[in-house]
């Protein structure tokens, strides 16, 4: 597997893990006991920290990418292992 492919897979895992982690640790103005700004949605976070989110997503993406590459090299799970659909009948 080429290094560019590994980098692309890492990026995909990073974006996926960042999106999955977005709702964790978010507090609304009501939960934080702060006053809302006029026009602010009730569900808007009080202080969104994208840097902290990026720091959390980075090691998760690294572990997932490592597992993906290890599976690619060693062949632990193949397409045949996850093919659960029945085979079509042979054409006569």
C-alpha positions as protocol buffer text, in pm:
chain_id: "A"
residue {
  index: 1
  type: UNK
  ca { x: 0 y: 0 z: 0 }
}
residue {
  index: 2
  type: UNK
  ca { x: 138 y: 341 z: -95 }
}
residue {
  index: 3
  type: UNK
  ca { x: 197 y: 615 z: 160 }
}
residue {
  index: 4
  type: UNK
  ca { x: -48 y: 844 z: -21 }
}
residue {
  index: 5
  type: UNK
  ca { x: -320 y: 581 z: 16 }
}
residue {
  index: 6
  type: UNK
  ca { x: -244 y: 552 z: 387 }
}
residue {
  index: 7
  type: UNK
  ca { x: -258 y: 932 z: 422 }
}
residue {
  index: 8
  type: UNK
  ca { x: -595 y: 944 z: 244 }
}
residue {
  index: 9
  type: UNK
  ca { x: -734 y: 668 z: 465 }
}
residue {
  index: 10
  type: UNK
  ca { x: -600 y: 848 z: 774 }
}
residue {
  index: 11
  type: UNK
  ca { x: -774 y: 1169 z: 662 }
}
residue {
  index: 12
  type: UNK
  ca { x: -1104 y: 985 z: 612 }
}
residue {
  index: 13
  type: UNK
  ca { x: -1080 y: 824 z: 956 }
}
residue {
  index: 14
  type: UNK
  ca { x: -988 y: 1161 z: 1108 }
}
residue {
  index: 15
  type: UNK
  ca { x: -1290 y: 1337 z: 959 }
}
residue {
  index: 16
  type: UNK
  ca { x: -1519 y: 1049 z: 1058 }
}
residue {
  index: 17
  type: UNK
  ca { x: -1394 y: 1045 z: 1417 }
}
residue {
  index: 18
  type: UNK
  ca { x: -1415 y: 1425 z: 1444 }
}
residue {
  index: 19
  type: UNK
  ca { x: -1778 y: 1423 z: 1329 }
}
residue {
  index: 20
  type: UNK
  ca { x: -1865 y: 1140 z: 1565 }
}
residue {
  index: 21
  type: UNK
  ca { x: -1708 y: 1325 z: 1858 }
}
residue {
  index: 22
  type: UNK
  ca { x: -1876 y: 1661 z: 1789 }
}
residue {
  index: 23
  type: UNK
  ca { x: -2165 y: 1620 z: 2035 }
}
residue {
  index: 24
  type: UNK
  ca { x: -1951 y: 1493 z: 2326 }
}
residue {
  index: 25
  type: UNK
  ca { x: -1869 y: 1751 z: 2592 }
}
residue {
  index: 26
  type: UNK
  ca { x: -2093 y: 2020 z: 2445 }
}
residue {
  index: 27
  type: UNK
  ca { x: -2281 y: 2238 z: 2691 }
}
residue {
  index: 28
  type: UNK
  ca { x: -2562 y: 2477 z: 2606 }
}
residue {
  index: 29
  type: UNK
  ca { x: -2598 y: 2823 z: 2761 }
}
residue {
  index: 30
  type: UNK
  ca { x: -2873 y: 2691 z: 2988 }
}
residue {
  index: 31
  type: UNK
  ca { x: -2657 y: 2403 z: 3113 }
}
residue {
  index: 32
  type: UNK
  ca { x: -2362 y: 2637 z: 3170 }
}
residue {
  index: 33
  type: UNK
  ca { x: -2579 y: 2892 z: 3350 }
}
residue {
  index: 34
  type: UNK
  ca { x: -2497 y: 3171 z: 3106 }
}
residue {
  index: 35
  type: UNK
  ca { x: -2727 y: 3416 z: 2935 }
}
residue {
  index: 36
  type: UNK
  ca { x: -2817 y: 3357 z: 2572 }
}
residue {
  index: 37
  type: UNK
  ca { x: -2732 y: 3609 z: 2303 }
}
residue {
  index: 38
  type: UNK
  ca { x: -3044 y: 3741 z: 2126 }
}
residue {
  index: 39
  type: UNK
  ca { x: -3113 y: 3524 z: 1822 }
}
residue {
  index: 40
  type: UNK
  ca { x: -2901 y: 3236 z: 1951 }
}
residue {
  index: 41
  type: UNK
  ca { x: -3043 y: 2886 z: 1915 }
}
residue {
  index: 42
  type: UNK
  ca { x: -3114 y: 2712 z: 2245 }
}
residue {
  index: 43
  type: UNK
  ca { x: -2900 y: 2416 z: 2137 }
}
residue {
  index: 44
  type: UNK
  ca { x: -2595 y: 2626 z: 2041 }
}
residue {
  index: 45
  type: UNK
  ca { x: -2279 y: 2537 z: 2234 }
}
residue {
  index: 46
  type: UNK
  ca { x: -2141 y: 2792 z: 2479 }
}
residue {
  index: 47
  type: UNK
  ca { x: -1774 y: 2753 z: 2390 }
}
residue {
  index: 48
  type: UNK
  ca { x: -1686 y: 2532 z: 2097 }
}
residue {
  index: 49
  type: UNK
  ca { x: -1317 y: 2437 z: 2092 }
}
residue {
  index: 50
  type: UNK
  ca { x: -1221 y: 2290 z: 1754 }
}
residue {
  index: 51
  type: UNK
  ca { x: -857 y: 2253 z: 1862 }
}
residue {
  index: 52
  type: UNK
  ca { x: -953 y: 2021 z: 2146 }
}
residue {
  index: 53
  type: UNK
  ca { x: -1172 y: 1824 z: 1907 }
}
residue {
  index: 54
  type: UNK
  ca { x: -882 y: 1790 z: 1662 }
}
residue {
  index: 55
  type: UNK
  ca { x: -649 y: 1671 z: 1938 }
}
residue {
  index: 56
  type: UNK
  ca { x: -901 y: 1404 z: 2037 }
}
residue {
  index: 57
  type: UNK
  ca { x: -964 y: 1290 z: 1680 }
}
residue {
  index: 58
  type: UNK
  ca { x: -596 y: 1257 z: 1590 }
}
residue {
  index: 59
  type: UNK
  ca { x: -501 y: 953 z: 1804 }
}
residue {
  index: 60
  type: UNK
  ca { x: -832 y: 782 z: 1731 }
}
residue {
  index: 61
  type: UNK
  ca { x: -773 y: 818 z: 1357 }
}
residue {
  index: 62
  type: UNK
  ca { x: -414 y: 695 z: 1398 }
}
residue {
  index: 63
  type: UNK
  ca { x: -530 y: 379 z: 1577 }
}
residue {
  index: 64
  type: UNK
  ca { x: -805 y: 312 z: 1323 }
}
residue {
  index: 65
  type: UNK
  ca { x: -565 y: 367 z: 1032 }
}
residue {
  index: 66
  type: UNK
  ca { x: -309 y: 135 z: 1191 }
}
residue {
  index: 67
  type: UNK
  ca { x: -572 y: -137 z: 1231 }
}
residue {
  index: 68
  type: UNK
  ca { x: -686 y: -87 z: 870 }
}
residue {
  index: 69
  type: UNK
  ca { x: -332 y: -113 z: 732 }
}
residue {
  index: 70
  type: UNK
  ca { x: -255 y: -416 z: 954 }
}
residue {
  index: 71
  type: UNK
  ca { x: -570 y: -586 z: 826 }
}
residue {
  index: 72
  type: UNK
  ca { x: -471 y: -501 z: 467 }
}
residue {
  index: 73
  type: UNK
  ca { x: -127 y: -655 z: 515 }
}
residue {
  index: 74
  type: UNK
  ca { x: -230 y: -962 z: 717 }
}
residue {
  index: 75
  type: UNK
  ca { x: -572 y: -1029 z: 562 }
}
residue {
  index: 76
  type: UNK
  ca { x: -756 y: -1085 z: 890 }
}
residue {
  index: 77
  type: UNK
  ca { x: -1096 y: -983 z: 749 }
}
residue {
  index: 78
  type: UNK
  ca { x: -1152 y: -1024 z: 377 }
}
residue {
  index: 79
  type: UNK
  ca { x: -1444 y: -958 z: 145 }
}
residue {
  index: 80
  type: UNK
  ca { x: -1530 y: -1329 z: 156 }
}
residue {
  index: 81
  type: UNK
  ca { x: -1566 y: -1305 z: 535 }
}
residue {
  index: 82
  type: UNK
  ca { x: -1830 y: -1032 z: 519 }
}
residue {
  index: 83
  type: UNK
  ca { x: -2017 y: -1154 z: 210 }
}
residue {
  index: 84
  type: UNK
  ca { x: -2338 y: -1275 z: 372 }
}
residue {
  index: 85
  type: UNK
  ca { x: -2569 y: -1257 z: 69 }
}
residue {
  index: 86
  type: UNK
  ca { x: -2661 y: -1588 z: -94 }
}
residue {
  index: 87
  type: UNK
  ca { x: -2501 y: -1671 z: -425 }
}
residue {
  index: 88
  type: UNK
  ca { x: -2733 y: -1639 z: -728 }
}
residue {
  index: 89
  type: UNK
  ca { x: -2840 y: -1962 z: -894 }
}
residue {
  index: 90
  type: UNK
  ca { x: -2629 y: -2065 z: -1190 }
}
residue {
  index: 91
  type: UNK
  ca { x: -2772 y: -1967 z: -1528 }
}
residue {
  index: 92
  type: UNK
  ca { x: -2861 y: -2271 z: -1735 }
}
